[in-house]
């Protein structure tokens, strides 16, 4: 099949969260299975500077209609592996920035312009290069208008650009909401500014475009596909989702085991397998050293790696500060994002720097070390479309402590509720729930045989992309 992806993040070129890992791993897995895969990505500075893009060739110069103006752009392409082409949608004024969506305080003011331009540029490229896609697969709100733009362009030009379109919701909390006045930038027919179009409470929602107009809609875990139909998790879009139930499904993300694999991980001081965990002990020693903790510490180390966003349950962690201050444990947090959350975690560190550490930045290497060197990985999300870190941690023999929501339910088994199959600990997404799970983690840690058995079960789980990529392949074939 000829499969075209469009997304605003792609590992290793630009990443703020799981989206980048997923598009990269899925694109790679489909290419390895012999499909002809293209991935469109905004031409961010980081992507253009990446060594893979050094030999990128210019494919097209574009003039894109944005309301009553035209914006020029350029498409550059390179091929990082067999069967895979990455197309960078370049326009300096929009994408030559240090961060993809905004600074810490707020989003960029021209995000509507930027991502409407992106969707239009992808559509134009498919048309002008005559790519003849079987499937166009758009990800999240930044590519949400693509299914709609494609059909609109097909109608106007009398051509077929994609046989079928798929839209994946990686997180329904991010809806691409903009003032109604931005609708004009789409140049779409006026009737699409309506309740059954992309109008959303007197604004426009680019995410809604993807949900309503793609042939198939997916979420990144089966549980999340159920949850977003409810007011509790739908973030106001549950009614919109309800209109697509026949075409909605959830496909669990996988783990890219060429990158997240303790046996070959280039970021670790030592590598290890389930059969020989001595390398994990070396990672633990390195983690203690890196964060200036007592090298002789023998108790449990809790790790956390996440975007600093309310979704990730950092407030629940902070509300359990007494646990981290008074129990004989260590806590390492790696995160970046909300300044409020960062300041509050920093405040906690200041009370016990010999026990609690924070690294407030994006640090790929440190994220691997924390996964490997910790004993427990804490992920008390309030909601979680899939979550990758809880899978990574199991692969690394680090037991996840997670809340009972979304993809976390689909990927973790509680070791107390299910002593023979458990691979981690689960709790309600509440202060008390997390407190109880942390206390249970300490009990599990001191019961060495029980901890070791859960660890072996966690490391034996198969989260590889094989299953997930087969799921998408079947979905594409069914749609076609
Ligand atoms: P989300 O997509 O909601 O951010 P996921 O668990 O699906 O959550 O994916 C998060 C990804 O981002 C993981 O690969 C994680 O390691 C990475 N990540 C998050 N914060 C950081 C950070 N500060 N430094 C390095 N990697 C990070």
Boltz pocket constraint, residues with backbone or C-beta under 6 A from the ligand:
constraints:
  - pocket:
      binder: B
      contacts: [[A, 16], [A, 17], [A, 18], [A, 19], [A, 21], [A, 305], [A, 306], [A, 307], [A, 334], [A, 335], [A, 336], [A, 359], [A, 361], [A, 362], [A, 363], [A, 364], [A, 367], [A, 386], [A, 387], [A, 388], [A, 389], [A, 390]]
      max_distance: 6.0
